[in-house]
Amino acid sequence: MNTDVIRNWLNIIFMIGAVVGLVFYFTHHKEMGIYIILISMVVKFAEATLRMFKV
């Protein structure tokens, strides 16, 4: 599988997670929203690592 495809999927997962986290933060539980956003950031860091090291 091409790394560009993997990076695109990781970016999509990050964007969806960030939006869901913001919705949870402002409508439901603030703590749960923060956890969702933090998990999304871990996915973004993985994508950035693939971009930097060009695996």
N, CA, C and O atoms as CSV, one atom per row, in Angstrom:
chain,resi,resn,atom,element,x,y,z
A,1,MET,N,N,0.848,-1.174,0.000
A,1,MET,CA,C,0.000,0.000,0.000
A,1,MET,C,C,0.896,1.241,0.000
A,1,MET,O,O,1.892,1.293,0.722
A,2,ASN,N,N,0.551,2.204,-0.785
A,2,ASN,CA,C,1.320,3.422,-0.917
A,2,ASN,C,C,1.186,4.276,0.352
A,2,ASN,O,O,0.110,4.354,0.945
A,3,THR,N,N,2.293,4.917,0.761
A,3,THR,CA,C,2.241,5.730,1.977
A,3,THR,C,C,1.336,6.949,1.811
A,3,THR,O,O,0.781,7.444,2.791
A,4,ASP,N,N,1.184,7.436,0.580
A,4,ASP,CA,C,0.267,8.565,0.371
A,4,ASP,C,C,-1.169,8.170,0.691
A,4,ASP,O,O,-1.926,8.975,1.234
A,5,VAL,N,N,-1.543,6.960,0.365
A,5,VAL,CA,C,-2.898,6.479,0.665
A,5,VAL,C,C,-3.084,6.366,2.173
A,5,VAL,O,O,-4.121,6.758,2.709
A,6,ILE,N,N,-2.086,5.835,2.848
A,6,ILE,CA,C,-2.155,5.711,4.305
A,6,ILE,C,C,-2.238,7.093,4.946
A,6,ILE,O,O,-3.030,7.304,5.864
A,7,ARG,N,N,-1.428,8.031,4.470
A,7,ARG,CA,C,-1.468,9.389,5.008
A,7,ARG,C,C,-2.823,10.038,4.791
A,7,ARG,O,O,-3.334,10.720,5.679
A,8,ASN,N,N,-3.412,9.833,3.615
A,8,ASN,CA,C,-4.734,10.402,3.355
A,8,ASN,C,C,-5.774,9.841,4.315
A,8,ASN,O,O,-6.607,10.586,4.832
A,9,TRP,N,N,-5.732,8.531,4.558
A,9,TRP,CA,C,-6.685,7.927,5.494
A,9,TRP,C,C,-6.472,8.440,6.911
A,9,TRP,O,O,-7.433,8.695,7.636
A,10,LEU,N,N,-5.219,8.590,7.302
A,10,LEU,CA,C,-4.942,9.116,8.636
A,10,LEU,C,C,-5.426,10.558,8.765
A,10,LEU,O,O,-5.921,10.950,9.822
A,11,ASN,N,N,-5.290,11.350,7.703
A,11,ASN,CA,C,-5.797,12.719,7.733
A,11,ASN,C,C,-7.321,12.752,7.838
A,11,ASN,O,O,-7.879,13.573,8.567
A,12,ILE,N,N,-7.986,11.869,7.116
A,12,ILE,CA,C,-9.450,11.804,7.178
A,12,ILE,C,C,-9.903,11.424,8.582
A,12,ILE,O,O,-10.838,12.016,9.121
A,13,ILE,N,N,-9.230,10.423,9.179
A,13,ILE,CA,C,-9.568,10.004,10.537
A,13,ILE,C,C,-9.341,11.149,11.513
A,13,ILE,O,O,-10.149,11.366,12.417
A,14,PHE,N,N,-8.235,11.891,11.334
A,14,PHE,CA,C,-7.953,13.031,12.206
A,14,PHE,C,C,-9.045,14.094,12.096
A,14,PHE,O,O,-9.534,14.586,13.113
A,15,MET,N,N,-9.426,14.446,10.879
A,15,MET,CA,C,-10.428,15.503,10.699
A,15,MET,C,C,-11.775,15.111,11.287
A,15,MET,O,O,-12.430,15.924,11.939
A,16,ILE,N,N,-12.190,13.874,11.061
A,16,ILE,CA,C,-13.455,13.403,11.619
A,16,ILE,C,C,-13.385,13.396,13.146
A,16,ILE,O,O,-14.321,13.830,13.816
A,17,GLY,N,N,-12.275,12.903,13.690
A,17,GLY,CA,C,-12.112,12.862,15.137
A,17,GLY,C,C,-12.104,14.243,15.765
A,17,GLY,O,O,-12.666,14.443,16.842
A,18,ALA,N,N,-11.464,15.205,15.092
A,18,ALA,CA,C,-11.420,16.560,15.636
A,18,ALA,C,C,-12.811,17.182,15.654
A,18,ALA,O,O,-13.178,17.846,16.623
A,19,VAL,N,N,-13.585,16.976,14.600
A,19,VAL,CA,C,-14.941,17.527,14.549
A,19,VAL,C,C,-15.823,16.868,15.607
A,19,VAL,O,O,-16.569,17.548,16.311
A,20,VAL,N,N,-15.736,15.550,15.715
A,20,VAL,CA,C,-16.523,14.839,16.731
A,20,VAL,C,C,-16.119,15.291,18.123
A,20,VAL,O,O,-16.975,15.472,18.989
A,21,GLY,N,N,-14.825,15.475,18.348
A,21,GLY,CA,C,-14.359,15.946,19.651
A,21,GLY,C,C,-14.884,17.327,19.984
A,21,GLY,O,O,-15.275,17.584,21.123
A,22,LEU,N,N,-14.899,18.217,19.009
A,22,LEU,CA,C,-15.441,19.554,19.248
A,22,LEU,C,C,-16.937,19.517,19.543
A,22,LEU,O,O,-17.426,20.248,20.404
A,23,VAL,N,N,-17.656,18.666,18.827
A,23,VAL,CA,C,-19.092,18.545,19.078
A,23,VAL,C,C,-19.330,18.033,20.498
A,23,VAL,O,O,-20.178,18.562,21.217
A,24,PHE,N,N,-18.584,17.006,20.901
A,24,PHE,CA,C,-18.725,16.497,22.267
A,24,PHE,C,C,-18.345,17.559,23.286
A,24,PHE,O,O,-19.007,17.704,24.314
A,25,TYR,N,N,-17.285,18.298,23.005
A,25,TYR,CA,C,-16.815,19.307,23.956
A,25,TYR,C,C,-17.869,20.383,24.194
A,25,TYR,O,O,-18.084,20.796,25.333
A,26,PHE,N,N,-18.520,20.836,23.139
A,26,PHE,CA,C,-19.459,21.940,23.279
A,26,PHE,C,C,-20.889,21.511,23.576
A,26,PHE,O,O,-21.693,22.341,23.999
A,27,THR,N,N,-21.237,20.236,23.369
A,27,THR,CA,C,-22.625,19.831,23.581
A,27,THR,C,C,-22.804,18.842,24.723
A,27,THR,O,O,-23.801,18.921,25.441
A,28,HIS,N,N,-21.883,17.924,24.913
A,28,HIS,CA,C,-22.065,16.871,25.907
A,28,HIS,C,C,-21.086,17.051,27.070
A,28,HIS,O,O,-21.249,17.940,27.906
A,29,HIS,N,N,-20.087,16.205,27.104
A,29,HIS,CA,C,-19.126,16.220,28.200
A,29,HIS,C,C,-17.812,16.825,27.722
A,29,HIS,O,O,-17.234,16.369,26.736
A,30,LYS,N,N,-17.352,17.832,28.410
A,30,LYS,CA,C,-16.101,18.495,28.033
A,30,LYS,C,C,-14.921,17.532,28.134
A,30,LYS,O,O,-14.042,17.535,27.273
A,31,GLU,N,N,-14.900,16.719,29.171
A,31,GLU,CA,C,-13.775,15.801,29.370
A,31,GLU,C,C,-13.704,14.765,28.245
A,31,GLU,O,O,-12.618,14.472,27.745
A,32,MET,N,N,-14.829,14.221,27.850
A,32,MET,CA,C,-14.851,13.241,26.758
A,32,MET,C,C,-14.412,13.890,25.449
A,32,MET,O,O,-13.707,13.265,24.656
A,33,GLY,N,N,-14.819,15.135,25.215
A,33,GLY,CA,C,-14.400,15.852,24.013
A,33,GLY,C,C,-12.898,16.046,23.961
A,33,GLY,O,O,-12.281,15.921,22.903
A,34,ILE,N,N,-12.309,16.355,25.118
A,34,ILE,CA,C,-10.859,16.523,25.169
A,34,ILE,C,C,-10.163,15.205,24.870
A,34,ILE,O,O,-9.166,15.192,24.148
A,35,TYR,N,N,-10.660,14.100,25.404
A,35,TYR,CA,C,-10.054,12.794,25.127
A,35,TYR,C,C,-10.124,12.449,23.646
A,35,TYR,O,O,-9.155,11.941,23.082
A,36,ILE,N,N,-11.256,12.718,23.016
A,36,ILE,CA,C,-11.407,12.425,21.591
A,36,ILE,C,C,-10.442,13.272,20.768
A,36,ILE,O,O,-9.829,12.774,19.824
A,37,ILE,N,N,-10.305,14.541,21.120
A,37,ILE,CA,C,-9.382,15.416,20.401
A,37,ILE,C,C,-7.933,14.949,20.600
A,37,ILE,O,O,-7.141,14.984,19.658
A,38,LEU,N,N,-7.583,14.516,21.807
A,38,LEU,CA,C,-6.229,14.025,22.052
A,38,LEU,C,C,-5.922,12.770,21.239
A,38,LEU,O,O,-4.818,12.623,20.716
A,39,ILE,N,N,-6.893,11.870,21.132
A,39,ILE,CA,C,-6.702,10.673,20.314
A,39,ILE,C,C,-6.536,11.060,18.850
A,39,ILE,O,O,-5.734,10.460,18.133
A,40,SER,N,N,-7.286,12.053,18.410
A,40,SER,CA,C,-7.146,12.526,17.033
A,40,SER,C,C,-5.767,13.127,16.802
A,40,SER,O,O,-5.192,12.977,15.724
A,41,MET,N,N,-5.244,13.798,17.801
A,41,MET,CA,C,-3.908,14.377,17.666
A,41,MET,C,C,-2.838,13.293,17.552
A,41,MET,O,O,-1.852,13.476,16.838
A,42,VAL,N,N,-3.016,12.184,18.235
A,42,VAL,CA,C,-2.070,11.068,18.112
A,42,VAL,C,C,-2.074,10.546,16.679
A,42,VAL,O,O,-1.019,10.229,16.128
A,43,VAL,N,N,-3.264,10.456,16.072
A,43,VAL,CA,C,-3.360,10.017,14.681
A,43,VAL,C,C,-2.646,11.018,13.772
A,43,VAL,O,O,-1.952,10.619,12.837
A,44,LYS,N,N,-2.810,12.312,14.040
A,44,LYS,CA,C,-2.152,13.346,13.235
A,44,LYS,C,C,-0.641,13.263,13.385
A,44,LYS,O,O,0.081,13.438,12.404
A,45,PHE,N,N,-0.146,12.998,14.591
A,45,PHE,CA,C,1.297,12.847,14.788
A,45,PHE,C,C,1.833,11.656,13.999
A,45,PHE,O,O,2.939,11.717,13.462
A,46,ALA,N,N,1.061,10.578,13.926
A,46,ALA,CA,C,1.477,9.417,13.135
A,46,ALA,C,C,1.572,9.793,11.659
A,46,ALA,O,O,2.511,9.389,10.973
A,47,GLU,N,N,0.610,10.557,11.174
A,47,GLU,CA,C,0.641,10.997,9.772
A,47,GLU,C,C,1.835,11.910,9.528
A,47,GLU,O,O,2.509,11.783,8.506
A,48,ALA,N,N,2.103,12.821,10.443
A,48,ALA,CA,C,3.229,13.734,10.283
A,48,ALA,C,C,4.553,12.979,10.311
A,48,ALA,O,O,5.493,13.348,9.606
A,49,THR,N,N,4.633,11.935,11.112
A,49,THR,CA,C,5.850,11.112,11.162
A,49,THR,C,C,6.070,10.428,9.823
A,49,THR,O,O,7.198,10.380,9.333
A,50,LEU,N,N,5.018,9.902,9.229
A,50,LEU,CA,C,5.148,9.293,7.901
A,50,LEU,C,C,5.597,10.328,6.877
A,50,LEU,O,O,6.400,10.020,5.996
A,51,ARG,N,N,5.093,11.534,6.983
A,51,ARG,CA,C,5.468,12.589,6.037
A,51,ARG,C,C,6.924,12.992,6.224
A,51,ARG,O,O,7.638,13.178,5.238
A,52,MET,N,N,7.380,13.132,7.468
A,52,MET,CA,C,8.753,13.584,7.720
A,52,MET,C,C,9.794,12.551,7.316
A,52,MET,O,O,10.814,12.892,6.717
A,53,PHE,N,N,9.536,11.287,7.644
A,53,PHE,CA,C,10.526,10.251,7.381
A,53,PHE,C,C,10.342,9.583,6.027
A,53,PHE,O,O,11.175,8.774,5.616
A,54,LYS,N,N,9.253,9.916,5.327
A,54,LYS,CA,C,8.973,9.370,3.991
A,54,LYS,C,C,9.171,7.863,3.955
A,54,LYS,O,O,9.917,7.327,3.135
A,55,VAL,N,N,8.480,7.204,4.868
A,55,VAL,CA,C,8.570,5.744,4.994
A,55,VAL,C,C,8.003,5.084,3.763
A,55,VAL,O,O,7.986,3.856,3.672
